Amino acid sequence: MTELGGQARNPARVRAFEGVLARIEERIAADGLTVGDRLPGERQLAEQLQVSRSSVREALRVLESLGVVSSQVGRGPDAGAVLTSRPGSALTGLLRLHLGLATLSLREVVDTRLMIEQWSAGHAARSGAGLETMARAIAAMDAARSPEEFVEHDVAFHAAIAEASGNRLTSAIMQALRGAVQRFAIDAVVRLGDTGGLQADHRRIHDAIRDGDAATAVEAIAVHLERAYPSTAGPAS
């Protein structure tokens, strides 16, 4: 097997670091470790798992890319990677890569977002959560001076809907979906020129959630995505 650039990969080393990943996962579960806890240092992990430090180092790099740990440089009590919880950032990178490789289409991403955000809006309408954050985002979009700034606050608005659903996985997936298509969102704002229609949609979504009207909130999400991505979003229903 070769890597980019023609360099051969060592199958034994691949198996070694994959084994380290599995054993670190077992340790996290067995020791009841949670976010903020620290793994043993690189040398200590290598001794405990009876593997090379290079295998431990490679496994920790993978865990860091997955948003599971944050590497720390230090000695004594400051040594070792700290467990974190950043599933959204890891999923964002993964989705962006697959969009770039055309293994996923923009339509598939937008359709997935439609399903998730409609579900989230329905639950938000029942809980009434997140309304202040949504209102602040709408006001910030009114004051935005560039498409990039508008999209930054648009992301905050839609993230608030997902968070209001009370489902952390839904929120992480929504964050990843928005992050993966951010440049397409900016292109959509540029194409529309006038953001008045998008803002009218945002206010309709906000008001429906405020009024506890789940059906209207769900419909407004579909209309909004159809406006932003007319060639990719499914029919409003």
C-alpha positions as CSV (number, residue, x, y, z in Angstrom):
1,M,0.0,0.0,0.0
2,T,1.3,3.5,-0.9
3,E,0.6,6.9,0.4
4,L,0.5,10.1,-1.6
5,G,3.9,10.7,-3.0
6,G,4.6,7.0,-3.4
7,Q,5.9,6.2,0.0
8,A,5.0,2.7,1.2
9,R,3.0,2.3,4.4
10,N,4.0,-0.2,7.0
11,P,1.0,-2.5,7.6
12,A,2.4,-3.6,11.0
13,R,2.6,0.1,12.1
14,V,-1.0,0.7,10.9
15,R,-2.2,-2.2,13.0
16,A,-0.1,-1.1,16.0
17,F,-1.6,2.4,16.2
18,E,-5.1,1.1,15.5
19,G,-4.7,-1.3,18.4
20,V,-3.5,1.6,20.6
21,L,-6.7,3.5,19.6
22,A,-8.9,0.6,20.7
23,R,-7.0,0.2,23.9
24,I,-7.2,3.9,24.8
25,E,-10.9,3.7,24.1
26,E,-11.1,0.7,26.5
27,R,-9.2,2.7,29.2
28,I,-11.5,5.7,28.8
29,A,-14.5,3.5,29.4
30,A,-13.0,1.3,32.1
31,D,-11.7,4.2,34.1
32,G,-14.8,6.3,33.7
33,L,-12.9,9.2,32.3
34,T,-14.9,12.2,31.2
35,V,-14.3,15.6,29.4
36,G,-11.5,17.5,31.2
37,D,-9.8,14.4,32.5
38,R,-6.2,13.8,31.4
39,L,-4.7,10.7,29.8
40,P,-1.4,9.4,31.0
41,G,1.7,10.9,29.3
42,E,3.0,9.5,26.1
43,R,5.8,7.5,27.7
44,Q,3.5,6.1,30.5
45,L,0.9,5.1,27.9
46,A,3.5,3.3,25.8
47,E,4.7,1.4,28.9
48,Q,1.1,0.5,30.0
49,L,0.1,-0.6,26.6
50,Q,3.5,-2.2,25.8
51,V,3.8,-0.4,22.4
52,S,6.2,2.1,20.9
53,R,5.9,5.7,21.7
54,S,5.5,6.4,18.0
55,S,2.4,4.3,17.9
56,V,1.0,6.1,20.9
57,R,1.9,9.5,19.3
58,E,0.1,8.5,16.0
59,A,-3.0,7.3,17.9
60,L,-3.2,10.5,19.9
61,R,-2.9,12.6,16.6
62,V,-5.9,10.6,15.3
63,L,-7.9,11.2,18.5
64,E,-7.1,14.9,18.3
65,S,-8.3,15.1,14.7
66,L,-11.5,13.5,15.9
67,G,-12.1,16.1,18.5
68,V,-11.6,13.6,21.4
69,V,-8.4,14.9,23.0
70,S,-6.4,18.1,23.1
71,S,-2.6,17.6,23.2
72,Q,-0.8,19.2,26.1
73,V,3.0,19.8,26.3
74,G,4.4,19.5,29.8
75,R,5.9,17.4,32.5
76,G,4.6,15.7,35.6
77,P,0.9,16.5,36.3
78,D,0.8,18.7,33.2
79,A,1.8,15.8,30.9
80,G,-0.7,13.9,28.8
81,A,-3.6,14.7,26.5
82,V,-6.8,16.2,27.9
83,L,-10.2,14.7,26.9
84,T,-12.4,17.1,25.1
85,S,-15.8,17.1,23.4
86,R,-15.7,18.7,19.9
87,P,-17.7,16.3,17.7
88,G,-19.0,19.1,15.5
89,S,-15.5,20.2,14.4
90,A,-14.4,16.7,13.5
91,L,-17.6,16.0,11.5
92,T,-17.3,19.4,9.8
93,G,-13.8,18.5,8.4
94,L,-15.0,15.0,7.4
95,L,-18.1,16.4,5.5
96,R,-16.1,19.1,3.8
97,L,-13.6,16.6,2.5
98,H,-16.3,14.4,1.1
99,L,-18.0,17.4,-0.5
100,G,-14.7,18.3,-2.1
101,L,-14.1,14.8,-3.3
102,A,-17.7,14.7,-4.7
103,T,-18.5,11.6,-2.7
104,L,-21.3,13.6,-1.2
105,S,-23.4,16.1,-3.2
106,L,-24.5,19.5,-1.9
107,R,-28.1,18.3,-2.4
108,E,-27.5,15.4,0.0
109,V,-26.1,17.7,2.6
110,V,-29.0,20.3,2.2
111,D,-31.6,17.5,2.3
112,T,-30.0,16.1,5.5
113,R,-30.0,19.6,7.0
114,L,-33.7,20.0,6.1
115,M,-34.7,16.9,8.0
116,I,-32.6,17.7,11.0
117,E,-33.6,21.4,11.2
118,Q,-37.3,20.7,10.7
119,W,-37.2,18.2,13.6
120,S,-35.2,20.6,15.7
121,A,-37.6,23.5,15.0
122,G,-40.6,21.3,16.0
123,H,-38.9,20.5,19.3
124,A,-37.8,24.1,19.9
125,A,-41.4,25.2,19.4
126,R,-42.5,22.9,22.1
127,S,-39.7,23.9,24.5
128,G,-39.5,27.6,23.7
129,A,-35.8,27.6,24.3
130,G,-33.1,29.6,22.4
131,L,-35.4,32.5,21.5
132,E,-33.1,35.2,22.8
133,T,-30.1,33.8,20.9
134,M,-32.2,33.7,17.7
135,A,-33.3,37.3,18.2
136,R,-29.8,38.5,18.7
137,A,-28.6,36.7,15.6
138,I,-31.4,38.3,13.5
139,A,-30.5,41.7,14.8
140,A,-26.8,41.0,14.0
141,M,-27.7,39.9,10.5
142,D,-29.7,43.2,10.0
143,A,-26.5,45.0,10.8
144,A,-24.1,42.8,8.8
145,R,-21.9,44.7,6.3
146,S,-20.7,41.8,4.2
147,P,-22.0,38.3,3.0
148,E,-19.4,36.7,5.3
149,E,-20.6,38.6,8.3
150,F,-24.2,37.8,7.5
151,V,-23.5,34.1,7.2
152,E,-21.6,34.1,10.5
153,H,-24.7,35.3,12.3
154,D,-26.9,33.1,10.2
155,V,-24.9,30.1,11.5
156,A,-25.6,31.3,15.0
157,F,-29.3,31.6,14.3
158,H,-29.6,28.0,13.0
159,A,-27.3,26.6,15.6
160,A,-29.6,28.0,18.3
161,I,-32.5,26.1,16.7
162,A,-30.6,22.9,16.9
163,E,-29.5,23.5,20.5
164,A,-33.0,24.4,21.5
165,S,-34.0,20.8,20.5
166,G,-32.1,19.6,23.6
167,N,-30.3,16.9,21.6
168,R,-26.5,17.3,21.7
169,L,-25.9,15.0,18.8
170,T,-28.3,16.8,16.6
171,S,-26.6,20.1,17.5
172,A,-23.2,18.6,16.6
173,I,-24.4,17.3,13.3
174,M,-26.0,20.6,12.5
175,Q,-22.8,22.4,13.3
176,A,-20.9,20.1,11.0
177,L,-23.4,20.5,8.1
178,R,-23.3,24.3,8.3
179,G,-19.5,24.3,8.6
180,A,-19.2,22.0,5.6
181,V,-21.3,24.2,3.3
182,Q,-20.3,27.7,4.6
183,R,-18.8,28.8,1.3
184,F,-22.0,27.8,-0.5
185,A,-24.0,29.8,2.0
186,I,-21.9,32.9,1.3
187,D,-22.3,32.3,-2.4
188,A,-26.1,32.1,-1.9
189,V,-26.1,35.5,-0.1
190,V,-24.0,37.0,-2.9
191,R,-26.4,35.5,-5.5
192,L,-29.5,36.9,-3.8
193,G,-28.0,40.3,-3.3
194,D,-30.9,41.4,-1.0
195,T,-31.1,39.5,2.2
196,G,-34.6,40.7,3.0
197,G,-36.3,37.4,2.0
198,L,-33.9,35.4,4.1
199,Q,-34.5,37.7,7.1
200,A,-38.3,37.5,6.6
201,D,-37.9,33.7,6.8
202,H,-35.8,34.0,9.9
203,R,-38.4,36.1,11.6
204,R,-41.2,33.7,10.6
205,I,-39.2,30.8,12.1
206,H,-38.5,32.7,15.3
207,D,-42.1,33.8,15.7
208,A,-43.4,30.3,15.1
209,I,-41.1,28.9,17.7
210,R,-42.0,31.7,20.1
211,D,-45.7,31.0,19.6
212,G,-45.3,27.3,20.0
213,D,-46.5,26.7,16.5
214,A,-44.4,23.6,15.4
215,A,-46.2,23.1,12.1
216,T,-45.5,26.7,10.9
217,A,-41.9,26.5,12.1
218,V,-41.3,23.2,10.2
219,E,-42.8,24.7,7.0
220,A,-40.9,27.9,7.4
221,I,-37.6,26.0,7.5
222,A,-38.4,24.2,4.2
223,V,-39.3,27.6,2.5
224,H,-36.1,29.1,3.8
225,L,-33.8,26.4,2.5
226,E,-35.6,26.4,-0.9
227,R,-34.9,30.2,-1.1
228,A,-31.3,29.8,-0.1
229,Y,-30.5,26.7,-2.3
230,P,-33.2,26.7,-5.0
231,S,-31.3,24.1,-7.2
232,T,-30.6,21.7,-4.4
233,A,-33.3,21.9,-1.7
234,G,-36.3,19.6,-1.8
235,P,-39.8,20.9,-2.3
236,A,-41.3,22.8,0.6
237,S,-43.9,20.8,2.3
